[in-house]
Amino acid sequence: MATRKPKAETEVKKPAAKKTTTKKVEFNVKTPKEIATEKGEPYVAILSVELDPDNIGNGAFELDWNDKFITNLVRAGYKGKDDADMVDQWFAEVCRNILAENYEQWEANQPYDTRPRVIDRKDLGGGRTEAS
């Protein structure tokens, strides 16, 4: 009877792990503010809006701006103790203008017969008055 020889143990070698290198790739992405500033253009933007959950009509805006925008505000006659004060004045004026425009549009769309009648009177002298 033939005997089997035990198989020689063979060592299985794993292939050497390949060295991987990770390169950090950084993109130089500029913000709209940086782009405007580099071009010498004014920049202002709304960064966030906060609303009062109990009264949706109340809230606040967070604005961002560059120095060129402040320069333009100063040239336009805005004054304040600091840049934020001038931007607040500007934003309030923009809001007032929007409100006035909307009111004028609303008023123009009202039926003629519901508008209050305005009578202009002019004293002609001698007890006479002109009404129009």
C-alpha positions in Angstrom: 0.0 0.0 0.0 1.3 3.3 -0.9 1.4 6.1 1.6 0.8 9.5 0.8 3.2 12.1 1.7 1.7 15.0 3.4 1.5 18.0 1.2 4.0 20.6 2.0 2.3 23.6 3.4 2.5 26.4 1.0 2.3 29.9 2.0 -0.1 32.1 0.1 1.3 35.5 -0.3 -1.0 38.4 -0.8 0.0 40.8 -3.4 1.6 43.9 -1.9 -0.9 46.6 -1.4 -0.6 49.4 -3.8 0.3 52.7 -2.3 -2.5 55.1 -2.9 -1.9 58.8 -2.7 -4.6 61.2 -2.0 -4.1 64.6 -3.4 -6.1 67.5 -2.0 -7.5 69.5 -4.8 -8.6 72.9 -3.8 -10.7 75.0 -6.2 -10.4 78.7 -6.0 -14.1 79.5 -6.2 -14.9 83.1 -5.6 -18.0 84.4 -4.0 -20.2 86.9 -5.8 -19.0 89.5 -3.3 -15.3 88.8 -4.1 -16.0 89.0 -7.8 -17.9 92.3 -7.5 -15.2 93.7 -5.2 -12.4 92.7 -7.7 -14.3 94.5 -10.5 -14.8 97.6 -8.3 -18.6 97.1 -8.4 -21.0 97.7 -5.5 -22.3 94.5 -3.8 -25.2 94.0 -1.5 -27.1 90.8 -0.8 -29.6 89.3 1.6 -27.9 86.5 3.5 -30.8 85.3 5.5 -34.3 86.1 6.6 -35.6 85.4 10.1 -39.3 85.3 10.7 -41.2 85.4 14.0 -43.2 82.1 14.0 -45.9 83.7 16.1 -46.2 86.7 13.9 -45.1 86.0 10.3 -45.3 89.7 9.5 -42.3 90.4 11.8 -38.8 89.4 10.9 -35.3 90.5 10.1 -33.0 90.5 7.2 -29.2 89.8 7.4 -27.4 91.8 4.7 -23.9 91.6 3.4 -22.1 94.4 1.4 -18.7 95.6 0.2 -16.9 98.9 0.6 -17.9 100.1 -2.9 -21.6 99.8 -1.9 -20.8 102.0 1.2 -19.0 104.5 -0.9 -22.0 104.8 -3.2 -24.3 105.3 -0.2 -22.1 108.1 1.1 -22.1 109.7 -2.3 -25.9 109.5 -2.3 -26.1 111.4 0.9 -26.6 108.6 3.5 -25.0 109.3 6.9 -24.7 107.2 9.9 -22.5 106.3 12.9 -21.2 103.2 11.0 -21.6 101.2 7.8 -24.5 99.1 9.2 -26.4 102.3 10.1 -26.2 103.6 6.5 -27.2 100.2 5.1 -30.2 100.1 7.5 -31.3 103.6 6.3 -30.9 102.5 2.6 -32.9 99.2 3.2 -35.7 101.1 5.0 -35.9 103.5 2.1 -36.1 100.7 -0.4 -38.9 99.1 1.7 -40.8 102.5 1.9 -40.5 102.9 -1.9 -41.9 99.4 -2.5 -44.8 100.1 -0.1 -45.5 103.5 -1.8 -45.5 101.9 -5.3 -47.8 99.1 -4.2 -50.2 101.6 -2.6 -50.2 103.8 -5.7 -51.0 100.7 -7.8 -53.8 99.7 -5.4 -55.2 103.2 -5.4 -55.2 103.4 -9.2 -57.1 100.1 -9.4 -60.0 101.3 -7.1 -63.3 102.1 -8.8 -63.7 105.8 -9.4 -66.9 106.1 -7.4 -65.3 104.8 -4.2 -62.5 107.4 -4.2 -63.0 110.5 -2.0 -64.0 113.5 -4.0 -61.5 116.3 -3.8 -62.7 119.8 -4.5 -60.2 122.6 -5.2 -61.4 126.0 -4.3 -59.9 129.3 -5.4 -60.9 132.6 -3.9 -61.4 135.0 -6.8 -62.1 138.0 -4.5 -65.2 140.1 -4.2 -67.0 137.2 -2.5 -66.6 134.9 -5.5 -65.0 131.4 -5.4 -64.1 129.1 -8.2 -64.5 125.4 -7.5 -63.2 122.5 -9.6 
